[in-house]
Every structure is written in structure tokens, then in C-alpha cells.
Amino acid sequence: MKQYRPLLLRFFFVASFVLLAGDVYCQKSHLTAGAAAVNITPSAPVPMSGYASRGLPSTGVHDSLFVRAFVFDDGKTKACFIQADLIGFSFEFVDEISGEIEKKTGIPKQNVMLVAAHNHGAPSTRVYNEEPTDNLKEYLIMLKSKLVEAVTIAYNHKVEATVGIGKGKCTMNINRRARHAEGGIWLGRNPDGPCDHDVDVARIDDKKGNTIGLIVNWPCHATTGGQENSLITGDWPGSAARYVDKNFKPGIPVGITAGASGDINPIYGPGKDFNEINAIGLVLGEEIVSVARKISMEESGSITCVREDIEVPGKERSASRMPNEKIVPGNPTKLRFSVVKIGPLVLAGISGELMTTIGMKIKQQSPLKNTVVVTHCNGSSGYLCTDAAYIEGGYEPMVSRTMPGVEKIIVDHMIALLKKI
């Protein structure tokens, strides 16, 4: 046996090296994350968005508006999720901001998700081509700077992190496609209509178990405040975020986004009663806190991102909201799909106002657990309706820029992207 000893020693040395190298190579990537909130409240009167008949500029500020940025890095892939208390963003606006973020942080612009809460109590972002005033021009310059600033702060304060997700329910939302006596469908309250009540809460903790941020999703228009209100407000998303700040952990960014809610409104409003706004925020906030406290955190930190733009058949605005209205084809409409998976969390973004049953179909058919449908994400494609809605009529199909048949395209394309993750 002596003559084989050198060979055996060499074998054990090589084998040990391979095993050790394998351990290093196969180690799970470590997730780092950072979160930041920056105030974006206008300092001067500006045109507000969301209601065409509200022609005068804002007359004051009821509560502050914020942008909240969440940055993630697993050592190989970087991504960021940005929530703003605003109405929406054009594709051009998104592309400009994501390009600036890439220059400042190295986060690829394709891995940026810029999401509006679709707040109807906020300044115009000109997503609906409102006429700009001098004050609004100055505000939009400031806004762009603040969006990039929030991401940069979050990026520069990354720490080792874990992510967990939980689900609750809030029934303070209701289908708004109500039958009217004169015929057809209009904006009202339809308790028999479909409505997704899911509250998805993603919690981001540092390695010591301290929560550094929450990302929340609930399918509902931010329209408790109506056209009568001329005070800047975050509506119910702002109210809910304030409740969480007081009752969960002060100072952490709480980014609240809209799920598939093109046909879903809060049970109160639209009006100018801030007690109603705060009532929605209270009940939703209680559920967010309850869910956040029960979340189990996960160590897996891998990040995967995919984003695709497609064109779908477009239509002109219909002549009325009545049933079986003639549908006139128009120019193709761009849709942008953005999917980011961070450990157990799957954010499936769409650039429009998706009707609730379409979002529910995506979640039901998704191959990935914890799929969260995020609307008003990375652009604005208008209302995205079910095929049945065009027959029934109503406001949403009247103003929609897409043709019947787009429902299937959206579901099929999103599911295909989710299978790639």
C-alpha cells in the first residue's frame, strides 16, 4: 500500500478542493435591500388630475405626498420598485426617469418599476395631456429630481435583507359598474359585481429582524376624494400609510399600490369628506398591520426581471356609454408588461387600468405563488376591459383605447412572462 500513498493523498486533496469550491459556487446569493421616502408635495397651486371637470388649480394641502423607493440587489441582478402618490406616468416620463436611475445607480432601466397609486387628489403629471402652467412645469422638474433622489438614497443605504409576503382581505372596495334606470352601465355601486378584496403585503427586514419597508397592493381606485376637493391629498393610500406609520413601525416607507381595479371604487366617495378618506385608510391600515406582523421571512434572495412592450389593436373613443355601442378601430395601443421576482415576491406590472376579473385570472393562472398584479406600472395604456364590458357598455369601455379581444392577449402574455421567471 505504501506505493499508492502519494496518489491517494493527491486524490483526497483534489476531492476536498472540489467540494470546497462547490460549496462556494453553490452558495445562495445574499439579498441586500434599501428603502427611502421623499416628500413630493407641491409648494404652489398646481392643476390637479383625475377629474376633467375640476378646472381650477389646487387651493392648499391637506396631507403630504411621497415617493417611496425600494432597491434590491442579489449580487448579480439589481432592481428597484418605486411607488408615488400620483395619478400616473406616461411612457416617455417612465423611460426618462428609468434612464436617469440607471446612470445614477447602475440599476438597468429594464429592471425599474415606476408605479402610481392612481391618486385623484394629486397634481397633474400630464399623463392625460393637461395644459401645463408655470407652476406645474416647475413641479414636474422637481418631481423628476425627487424620484431619482429617492432611488439613490435607497441604493446607498442597502443592507442584508430578507423578504416575506402575506395576504389579507379588505372589503372597503366595491364594483362600480352599476345599472342605471335610463339604460346601460354608469359609475355607481354594484354589490353583485366582481371585486377582488385581496390585500398583499410584502415585508422587507434587515438581518436583525428590523423592518425597513412594506410594499402593499389592494385593488381600488384612489377616488374617495372627488372633483369637489381642491386640496392636495394622498387619498386613502396616504391615509393608510399614515396609519401603518403610527401603528406598526414609525418612519419606514409604506408603498401602497393599486391592483386590478379599473372597475373598482372605494365604498365611500367621490366627495370632499376627509372622514370618509380616513375611514378607508383606517380599515385598510388595520389589515396591513395585522398581515405584516404575521409574515414569515424567507432567506432566498435571487432576483429575476423581465419587461416587454407589445402593441394591441386600438380603438377610438366610443360615442356613448350605452350597450352595444359601435366600436371604431383606431391606432395600435402600446402595453408594457414588467415582471420582477424578488425571492418569494412576484410583482406582475401592467401599464393600464386593468379590470378586476382580468387581474384575478392572472393570479389564478400564474405558475408562481405570491403573484401580485400591479397596475399603473411603467406607463399608461388607459382602461383595459373585459370583452363582456364592451357589450354591456359603461364608462370604461367607452373611453378605452383597446379593442375587444385584448383581455385574452393580456392574460396569455402575462402568464407567458411569468413562466419565464
Residue pairs with C-beta under 8 A, 6 or more apart in sequence:
28 299
28 300
28 301
28 302
29 74
29 75
29 76
29 301
29 302
30 74
30 75
30 160
30 301
31 72
31 73
31 74
31 160
31 161
31 162
31 163
31 300
31 301
31 302
31 303
31 342
31 343
32 72
32 73
32 74
32 158
32 159
32 160
32 161
33 70
33 71
33 72
33 73
33 158
33 159
33 161
33 163
33 204
33 212
33 213
34 70
34 71
34 153
34 154
34 155
34 156
34 157
34 158
34 159
34 212
35 68
35 69
35 70
35 71
35 154
35 157
35 204
35 212
35 213
35 252
35 253
36 68
36 69
36 150
36 151
36 153
36 154
36 157
36 253
37 66
37 67
37 68
37 69
37 150
37 253
38 66
38 67
38 69
38 146
38 149
38 150
38 153
39 64
39 65
39 66
39 146
40 65
40 66
40 67
40 84
40 85
40 86
40 142
40 143
40 146
40 147
41 61
41 64
41 65
41 232
42 58
42 61
42 123
42 135
42 139
42 232
44 135
44 138
44 139
45 57
45 58
45 59
45 135
46 57
46 58
46 123
46 124
46 133
46 135
46 136
46 139
47 57
47 58
47 123
47 124
47 130
47 131
47 132
47 133
47 136
48 54
48 57
48 58
48 120
48 121
48 122
48 123
48 124
48 230
48 232
49 87
49 88
49 120
49 122
49 123
49 124
49 125
49 127
49 128
49 130
50 87
50 119
50 120
50 121
50 122
50 223
50 227
51 120
51 226
51 227
51 270
53 227
54 227
54 230
56 230
57 133
57 135
57 230
58 123
58 230
58 231
58 232
59 230
59 231
60 230
60 231
60 232
61 231
61 232
61 233
62 121
62 231
62 232
62 233
62 274
63 232
63 233
63 234
63 238
63 239
63 242
64 234
64 238
65 84
65 85
65 86
65 119
65 122
65 123
65 232
65 234
65 238
66 84
66 85
66 234
66 238
66 241
66 253
67 82
67 83
67 84
67 85
67 146
67 147
67 150
68 82
68 83
68 84
68 150
68 213
68 253
68 254
68 255
69 80
69 81
69 82
69 147
69 150
69 151
69 153
69 154
69 253
70 80
70 81
70 82
70 154
70 204
70 213
70 215
70 253
70 255
71 78
71 79
71 80
71 105
71 107
71 151
71 154
71 155
71 158
72 78
72 79
72 80
72 81
72 161
72 303
72 342
73 79
73 158
73 303
74 301
74 302
74 303
76 303
77 111
77 302
77 303
77 304
77 305
78 105
78 106
78 107
78 108
78 111
78 303
79 107
79 111
79 112
79 113
79 303
79 305
79 340
79 342
80 101
80 105
80 107
80 111
80 112
80 113
80 151
80 154
80 155
81 113
81 115
81 215
81 255
81 340
81 347
82 112
82 113
82 114
82 115
82 147
82 150
82 151
82 255
83 115
83 116
83 117
83 215
83 255
83 256
83 257
84 114
84 115
84 116
84 117
84 147
85 117
85 119
85 122
85 234
85 237
85 238
86 116
86 117
86 119
86 122
86 123
86 125
86 143
87 116
87 118
87 119
87 120
87 122
87 124
87 125
87 127
87 128
88 116
88 118
88 125
88 127
88 128
88 376
88 380
89 97
89 114
89 116
89 125
89 127
89 376
89 378
89 379
89 380
90 125
90 126
90 127
90 379
90 380
91 334
91 336
91 351
91 378
91 379
91 380
93 125
93 127
93 144
94 112
94 114
94 378
94 379
95 109
96 144
97 112
97 114
97 144
97 147
97 148
98 109
98 110
98 112
98 114
98 378
99 109
100 144
100 148
101 107
101 109
101 112
101 147
101 148
101 151
102 108
102 109
102 112
104 148
104 151
104 152
104 155
105 151
105 152
105 155
107 151
107 155
108 305
110 305
110 307
111 305
111 307
111 340
112 378
113 338
113 340
113 347
113 349
113 374
113 377
113 378
114 147
114 377
114 378
115 255
115 257
115 349
115 374
115 376
115 377
115 378
116 125
116 376
117 222
117 234
117 235
117 237
117 256
117 257
117 258
117 376
118 221
118 222
118 258
118 261
118 353
118 375
118 376
119 222
119 233
119 234
119 235
119 237
119 238
120 221
120 222
120 223
120 225
120 226
120 235
120 270
121 222
121 225
121 229
121 231
121 232
121 233
121 234
121 235
122 232
122 233
122 234
123 136
123 139
123 232
124 130
124 132
124 136
125 140
125 143
126 132
126 136
126 140
127 380
130 136
132 140
159 206
159 207
159 212
160 206
160 207
161 204
161 205
161 206
161 207
161 212
161 301
162 204
162 205
162 207
162 297
162 298
162 299
162 301
162 343
163 202
163 203
163 204
163 205
163 297
163 298
163 301
163 342
163 343
163 344
163 345
164 202
164 203
164 205
164 295
164 296
164 297
164 298
164 344
165 200
165 201
165 202
165 203
165 295
165 344
165 345
165 370
165 372
166 200
166 201
166 203
166 291
166 292
166 294
166 295
167 198
167 199
167 200
167 201
167 291
168 198
168 199
168 201
168 287
168 288
168 290
168 291
169 197
169 198
169 199
169 287
170 197
170 199
170 218
170 283
170 284
170 287
171 197
172 220
172 266
172 267
172 268
172 279
172 280
172 283
172 284
173 195
173 197
173 218
173 219
173 220
173 261
173 264
173 265
173 266
173 267
174 189
174 190
174 191
174 193
174 195
174 264
174 265
174 266
174 267
175 189
175 190
175 191
175 192
175 193
175 194
175 195
175 263
175 264
175 356
176 187
176 188
176 189
176 190
176 193
176 221
176 263
176 264
176 265
177 185
177 187
177 188
177 190
177 193
177 263
177 389
177 392
177 394
177 396
178 185
178 186
178 187
178 188
178 189
178 190
178 193
179 185
179 190
180 186
180 188
183 322
183 323
184 321
184 322
184 323
184 392
184 393
184 394
185 321
185 323
185 392
185 393
185 394
185 395
186 321
186 394
186 395
187 265
187 395
189 265
189 267
193 263
194 356
194 357
194 360
195 219
195 264
195 356
196 219
196 259
196 260
196 261
196 264
196 356
196 359
196 360
197 219
198 217
198 218
198 219
198 259
198 363
199 216
199 217
199 218
199 284
199 287
199 288
199 291
200 216
200 217
200 218
200 259
200 370
200 372
201 214
201 215
201 216
201 288
201 291
201 292
201 295
202 214
202 215
202 216
202 345
202 372
203 211
203 213
203 214
203 292
203 295
203 297
204 211
204 212
204 213
204 214
204 215
205 211
205 212
205 297
206 212
209 297
211 248
211 249
211 252
211 292
212 252
213 252
213 253
213 254
213 255
214 244
214 248
214 252
214 253
214 254
214 255
214 288
214 292
215 255
215 257
215 345
215 347
216 240
216 254
216 255
216 256
216 257
216 288
217 256
217 257
217 258
217 259
217 372
217 373
217 374
218 256
218 257
218 258
218 259
218 284
219 258
219 259
219 260
219 261
219 264
219 356
219 359
219 373
220 236
220 258
220 259
220 261
220 264
220 265
220 266
221 258
221 261
221 264
221 265
221 266
222 234
222 235
222 236
222 237
222 258
222 266
223 235
223 265
223 266
223 269
223 270
224 235
224 236
224 266
224 268
224 269
224 270
224 271
224 276
224 277
224 280
225 233
225 235
225 269
225 270
225 271
225 272
225 274
225 277
226 269
226 270
226 271
226 272
227 270
228 270
228 271
228 272
229 271
229 272
233 274
233 277
234 241
235 277
236 266
236 277
236 280
236 281
236 284
237 256
237 281
238 281
239 277
239 278
239 280
239 281
239 282
239 285
240 254
240 256
240 280
240 281
240 282
240 284
240 285
240 288
241 254
241 256
241 281
241 285
242 281
242 285
243 281
243 282
243 284
243 285
243 286
243 288
243 289
244 254
244 285
244 288
244 289
244 292
245 251
245 252
245 254
247 285
247 286
247 289
248 288
248 289
248 292
248 293
254 288
257 374
257 375
257 376
258 374
258 375
258 376
259 356
259 359
259 372
259 373
259 374
259 375
260 354
260 355
260 356
260 357
260 358
260 359
260 360
260 362
260 373
260 375
261 353
261 354
261 356
261 359
261 375
262 352
262 353
262 354
262 355
262 356
262 375
262 383
262 384
262 385
262 396
263 355
263 356
263 389
263 396
264 356
266 276
266 280
267 280
268 276
268 277
268 279
268 280
269 276
269 277
298 343
298 344
300 343
300 344
301 342
301 343
302 341
302 343
303 340
303 341
303 342
303 343
304 340
304 341
304 421
305 338
305 339
305 340
305 341
306 337
306 338
306 339
306 417
306 420
306 421
307 336
307 337
307 338
307 339
307 378
308 336
308 337
308 413
308 417
309 334
309 335
309 336
309 337
310 334
310 335
310 337
310 409
310 413
311 332
311 333
311 334
311 335
312 332
312 333
312 335
312 402
312 403
312 406
312 409
313 329
313 332
313 333
313 402
313 403
313 405
313 406
314 329
314 330
314 331
314 332
314 333
314 401
314 402
314 403
315 327
315 328
315 329
315 330
315 400
315 401
315 402
315 403
316 328
316 329
316 330
317 398
317 399
318 325
318 326
318 327
318 328
318 397
318 398
318 399
319 325
319 326
320 393
320 398
321 393
321 394
321 395
321 397
321 398
322 393
323 391
323 392
323 393
324 391
324 393
325 393
325 397
325 398
327 390
327 403
327 404
329 403
330 401
333 381
333 382
333 401
333 402
334 351
334 379
334 381
335 350
335 351
335 352
335 381
335 384
335 410
335 413
336 349
336 350
336 351
336 377
336 378
336 379
336 381
337 348
337 349
337 350
337 351
337 413
337 414
337 417
338 347
338 348
338 349
338 350
338 351
338 377
338 378
339 346
339 347
339 348
339 349
339 414
339 417
339 418
339 420
339 421
340 346
340 347
340 349
341 347
341 368
341 421
344 369
344 370
345 370
345 372
346 366
346 368
346 369
346 370
346 371
346 372
346 418
346 421
347 372
347 374
348 362
348 366
348 371
348 372
348 373
348 374
348 414
348 417
348 418
349 374
349 375
349 377
349 378
350 373
350 374
350 375
350 377
350 381
350 384
350 410
350 414
351 376
351 377
351 378
351 379
351 380
351 381
352 375
352 376
352 380
352 381
352 382
352 383
352 384
353 375
353 376
353 382
353 383
353 384
353 396
354 373
354 375
354 384
354 410
355 383
355 384
355 385
355 386
355 389
355 396
355 407
357 386
358 384
358 386
358 407
358 410
358 411
359 373
359 375
361 411
362 371
362 373
362 410
362 411
362 414
362 415
363 371
363 373
365 411
365 415
366 415
366 418
367 415
367 418
367 419
368 418
368 421
371 418
381 401
381 402
382 399
382 400
382 401
382 402
383 396
383 397
383 399
383 400
383 401
383 402
384 400
384 402
384 406
384 407
384 410
385 396
385 397
385 400
385 402
385 406
385 407
386 407
387 404
387 405
387 407
387 408
389 396
389 397
390 397
390 400
390 404
